Amino acid sequence: MKEIILFVLVSVLSVTMGCAQEQEQSYLTGIIEEVDEDNITMLIEKNKSRIGEPDKVWLTREQSLDFGALEKGQRIKAWVSDALVRLTGIPQVTAIKIEVIP
């Protein structure tokens, strides 16, 4: 009986901790090095994501985002989905939201 209670307790705690971690927003701040309609190469200044500590990152856009108004040299904050991080060469993540920082 103790083992069943312990199993249930561990399961509930695991689910609760997992949900709390998913609510944290991952973001990067940095300077746009290159930009086109679908991708941005960004030099990283601040990293609050799970992609490690690279100097630059390649952002792909979520379908609802438009990179058309962004320019090389702009400083941006990009909220990213780091659920699927591609680590070949420059790490690649999907941008969910982007804000230009003055």
C-alpha positions as CSV (number, residue, x, y, z in Angstrom):
1,M,0.0,0.0,0.0
2,K,2.9,2.4,0.8
3,E,4.4,1.8,-2.6
4,I,1.1,2.7,-4.3
5,I,0.8,5.9,-2.4
6,L,4.5,6.8,-3.1
7,F,4.0,6.1,-6.8
8,V,0.9,8.3,-6.9
9,L,2.7,11.1,-5.0
10,V,5.7,11.0,-7.3
11,S,3.5,10.9,-10.4
12,V,1.5,14.0,-9.3
13,L,4.7,15.9,-8.4
14,S,6.3,15.1,-11.8
15,V,3.3,16.3,-13.7
16,T,3.1,19.5,-11.6
17,M,6.7,20.3,-12.1
18,G,6.5,19.6,-15.8
19,C,3.6,22.0,-16.2
20,A,5.4,24.7,-14.3
21,Q,8.5,24.4,-16.6
22,E,6.4,24.6,-19.7
23,Q,4.9,28.0,-18.6
24,E,8.3,29.7,-18.6
25,Q,8.8,31.7,-21.7
26,S,12.1,31.2,-23.5
27,Y,13.6,34.2,-25.2
28,L,16.8,35.6,-26.8
29,T,17.9,39.2,-27.2
30,G,20.5,40.2,-29.7
31,I,21.3,42.0,-33.0
32,I,20.1,40.9,-36.4
33,E,23.1,39.8,-38.6
34,E,21.1,38.6,-41.6
35,V,17.4,38.6,-42.4
36,D,15.2,37.4,-45.2
37,E,11.5,36.6,-45.4
38,D,11.7,33.3,-43.5
39,N,15.0,33.4,-41.4
40,I,17.0,35.6,-39.2
41,T,20.6,35.0,-38.1
42,M,21.0,36.8,-34.7
43,L,24.1,37.6,-32.6
44,I,23.0,36.7,-29.1
45,E,23.4,39.2,-26.2
46,K,21.1,37.5,-23.7
47,N,19.9,33.9,-23.6
48,K,17.0,32.7,-21.6
49,S,16.4,29.5,-23.4
50,R,17.5,25.9,-23.3
51,I,19.8,26.0,-26.4
52,G,23.1,26.3,-24.6
53,E,25.5,29.2,-24.9
54,P,26.0,29.8,-28.6
55,D,27.2,33.2,-30.0
56,K,24.6,33.2,-32.7
57,V,21.3,31.5,-33.5
58,W,19.2,31.0,-36.6
59,L,15.6,31.9,-36.1
60,T,12.9,30.5,-38.4
61,R,9.5,32.1,-38.2
62,E,6.2,30.7,-37.0
63,Q,3.6,31.1,-39.8
64,S,1.9,34.0,-38.2
65,L,5.1,36.1,-38.0
66,D,6.3,38.5,-40.7
67,F,10.1,39.2,-40.9
68,G,9.5,41.7,-43.7
69,A,9.8,44.8,-41.5
70,L,13.0,43.7,-39.8
71,E,16.5,45.0,-40.9
72,K,20.1,44.0,-40.4
73,G,21.5,45.7,-37.3
74,Q,18.3,46.0,-35.4
75,R,18.3,44.9,-31.7
76,I,15.4,42.4,-31.0
77,K,13.9,40.3,-28.4
78,A,12.7,37.0,-29.7
79,W,10.5,34.6,-27.8
80,V,11.3,31.1,-29.0
81,S,10.0,27.6,-28.9
82,D,13.0,25.5,-27.9
83,A,11.0,22.3,-27.9
84,L,12.6,21.4,-31.2
85,V,16.2,22.8,-31.4
86,R,18.3,21.8,-34.3
87,L,21.9,21.8,-33.2
88,T,23.8,21.2,-36.5
89,G,26.0,24.2,-37.1
90,I,24.3,27.3,-35.8
91,P,21.4,26.3,-33.4
92,Q,18.0,26.7,-35.1
93,V,14.8,27.6,-33.2
94,T,11.4,28.8,-34.1
95,A,10.5,32.4,-33.2
96,I,7.0,32.8,-31.7
97,K,7.1,36.6,-31.2
98,I,9.6,39.3,-32.0
99,E,9.9,42.8,-30.6
100,V,12.3,45.5,-31.8
101,I,14.2,47.0,-28.9
102,P,15.2,50.6,-29.2
